[in-house]
Amino acid sequence: MKNKSTMFLVQAAAIGAIYVVLTLLFAPLSYGEVQVRFSEALTILPYFTPAAIPGLFVGCILANLLGGSIPVDIIFGSIATLIGAVFTYKLRGNKWLAPVPPILANALIIPPVLYFAYGVKPIWFSLVTVTAGEIISCGVLGMLLLFALQKYASVLFKD
């Protein structure tokens, strides 16, 4: 593929598809009050390519739609992933910061969504469980993925 826009589209679509598959494959852990969404490990991918930003956003929308989330969760949950992806891309100069934006975005946005949309109480419980889940997904699994891909990034994510 010599066309950069085609490569961008293919990468974004592949990342989005993988996000959806991982979310649905591990559905019992991906949704609810206590969640560890393994697909969130992919939120480190903007460290390597900007194509991951729309891929993660669309993937999250589709995963939430297919998982039966209500509209407010679909919207704000996907926005949390989008914010995390954008800021991971902006902080790509330091690999150690790659998981921080999605952890923070989800920790700040998802607990109020769970509280107001689904009535999950107390809100501090959601703050603890969502943050812990994101640390596992992004901080641990995401960093393992980053280190595994770093060796092959020039081939996988070339322009």
C-alpha positions as CSV (number, residue, x, y, z in Angstrom):
1,M,0.0,0.0,0.0
2,K,1.7,3.1,-1.2
3,N,-1.1,5.5,-0.4
4,K,-0.8,6.9,3.1
5,S,-4.5,7.5,3.6
6,T,-5.2,3.8,2.6
7,M,-2.6,2.6,5.1
8,F,-4.1,4.9,7.8
9,L,-7.6,3.6,7.1
10,V,-6.5,0.0,7.2
11,Q,-4.6,0.4,10.4
12,A,-7.6,2.3,12.0
13,A,-10.1,-0.4,10.9
14,A,-7.8,-3.3,12.1
15,I,-7.3,-1.6,15.5
16,G,-11.1,-0.9,15.8
17,A,-11.9,-4.5,14.9
18,I,-9.5,-6.0,17.4
19,Y,-10.9,-3.7,20.1
20,V,-14.4,-4.9,19.4
21,V,-13.4,-8.6,19.3
22,L,-11.5,-8.4,22.5
23,T,-14.3,-6.5,24.3
24,L,-16.9,-9.0,23.2
25,L,-14.7,-12.1,23.7
26,F,-14.2,-11.1,27.3
27,A,-17.7,-9.6,27.7
28,P,-18.3,-10.7,31.3
29,L,-15.2,-8.6,32.3
30,S,-15.7,-5.8,29.8
31,Y,-19.0,-4.4,31.1
32,G,-20.5,-3.6,34.4
33,E,-19.6,-2.1,37.8
34,V,-16.3,-4.0,38.1
35,Q,-14.6,-4.2,34.7
36,V,-11.2,-5.1,33.3
37,R,-11.6,-4.4,29.6
38,F,-8.6,-6.1,28.0
39,S,-9.2,-4.2,24.8
40,E,-8.2,-1.1,26.6
41,A,-4.6,-2.3,26.4
42,L,-4.8,-1.2,22.8
43,T,-5.0,2.4,24.0
44,I,-1.2,2.5,24.0
45,L,-1.3,2.2,20.2
46,P,-1.4,5.9,19.5
47,Y,2.2,5.9,20.8
48,F,3.0,4.2,17.5
49,T,0.4,5.6,15.0
50,P,-2.2,8.3,14.9
51,A,-4.5,5.8,13.0
52,A,-5.1,4.2,16.4
53,I,-7.1,7.3,17.5
54,P,-10.1,6.8,15.2
55,G,-9.7,3.1,15.4
56,L,-10.1,3.0,19.2
57,F,-12.9,5.5,19.2
58,V,-15.0,3.6,16.6
59,G,-14.1,0.3,18.1
60,C,-15.3,1.5,21.5
61,I,-18.6,2.8,20.0
62,L,-19.2,-0.5,18.3
63,A,-18.2,-2.6,21.3
64,N,-20.6,-0.6,23.5
65,L,-23.4,-0.8,21.0
66,L,-23.0,-4.5,20.5
67,G,-22.6,-5.1,24.3
68,G,-26.0,-3.5,25.0
69,S,-24.8,-0.3,26.7
70,I,-27.3,2.5,26.9
71,P,-26.8,5.7,24.8
72,V,-25.2,7.8,27.5
73,D,-22.6,5.1,28.2
74,I,-22.0,4.6,24.5
75,I,-21.3,8.3,24.0
76,F,-19.3,9.1,27.1
77,G,-17.5,5.8,27.3
78,S,-16.3,6.3,23.8
79,I,-15.4,9.9,24.4
80,A,-13.3,8.7,27.4
81,T,-11.4,6.3,25.1
82,L,-11.0,9.0,22.4
83,I,-9.6,11.5,25.0
84,G,-7.2,8.8,26.3
85,A,-6.1,8.0,22.7
86,V,-5.5,11.6,21.7
87,F,-3.4,12.4,24.8
88,T,-1.5,9.2,24.5
89,Y,-0.5,10.3,21.0
90,K,0.4,13.8,22.2
91,L,2.6,12.3,24.9
92,R,4.3,9.8,22.6
93,G,7.7,11.2,23.3
94,N,7.8,9.2,26.6
95,K,6.6,5.6,26.4
96,W,6.1,5.5,30.2
97,L,3.3,8.1,29.9
98,A,1.4,6.1,27.2
99,P,-1.0,4.4,29.6
100,V,-1.7,7.5,31.8
101,P,-4.2,9.4,29.6
102,P,-6.6,6.4,29.1
103,I,-6.4,5.6,32.8
104,L,-7.2,9.1,33.9
105,A,-9.9,9.7,31.2
106,N,-11.7,6.6,32.2
107,A,-11.3,7.2,35.9
108,L,-12.8,10.6,35.6
109,I,-15.6,9.9,33.1
110,I,-16.8,6.4,33.6
111,P,-17.8,6.5,37.4
112,P,-20.2,9.3,36.9
113,V,-21.7,7.5,33.9
114,L,-22.1,4.3,35.9
115,Y,-23.7,6.4,38.7
116,F,-26.1,8.5,36.7
117,A,-26.9,6.0,33.9
118,Y,-27.1,2.8,35.8
119,G,-27.5,3.9,39.4
120,V,-24.2,2.2,40.5
121,K,-23.7,3.4,44.1
122,P,-21.5,4.6,45.8
123,I,-19.7,6.5,43.2
124,W,-16.3,6.1,45.0
125,F,-16.7,2.3,44.5
126,S,-16.9,2.9,40.7
127,L,-13.9,5.2,40.9
128,V,-11.8,2.5,42.6
129,T,-12.9,-0.4,40.4
130,V,-12.8,1.5,37.1
131,T,-9.3,2.9,37.9
132,A,-8.1,-0.5,39.0
133,G,-9.4,-2.1,35.9
134,E,-7.7,0.6,33.7
135,I,-4.4,0.2,35.6
136,I,-4.6,-3.6,34.8
137,S,-5.6,-3.1,31.2
138,C,-3.6,0.0,30.2
139,G,-0.8,0.2,32.8
140,V,0.1,-3.5,32.9
141,L,-1.2,-5.2,29.7
142,G,-0.9,-2.1,27.6
143,M,2.8,-1.6,28.6
144,L,3.5,-5.3,27.9
145,L,1.9,-4.8,24.5
146,L,4.0,-1.6,23.9
147,F,7.3,-3.4,24.7
148,A,6.3,-6.4,22.6
149,L,5.4,-4.1,19.6
150,Q,8.3,-1.7,20.0
151,K,10.7,-4.1,18.3
152,Y,8.4,-4.4,15.2
153,A,6.9,-0.9,15.2
154,S,8.9,0.3,12.1
155,V,7.4,-2.6,10.1
156,L,3.8,-2.6,11.6
157,F,3.2,1.1,11.7
158,K,5.3,2.4,8.8
159,D,3.9,5.4,6.9
